[in-house]
Amino acid sequence: MATKSEGIQRLLQAEQRANVKVAEAKKKKQKRLKEAKDEAKKEILMFKNNQESAFQEKMAKSAGFGDDHTVQINKQAERDAQKLDESLHINRAAVVDWLVNLVADIKPEVHRNYATCGFA
């Protein structure tokens, strides 16, 4: 009987050691997973920051490019407006006289549709 109980004790001790080793392995696995997660988060954050800085750099370059064109377009618009103002001041009297003559000089005529119907 002593040998049977010794054998059972050995088996129980071996089972306990196996349980301890399995628990240690689980802890190590959890630790590795946590480290891998943290490392992945760091890499994602670095990638995000790099992409954001590259985007901001491109936006700064394109914003400067657009500002140059905007300034040129605004200058051209101001030049065109000045030309129109000058033309207005030069031709204003002539245009007003021409319009007054058109309105004041009435020439009675028979409308072409009325004339083609044979009433005239």
HELIX and SHEET records of a PDB file:
HELIX    1   1 ALA A    2  ALA A  104  1                                 103    
HELIX    2   2 ARG A  112  THR A  116  1                                   5    
END                                                                             
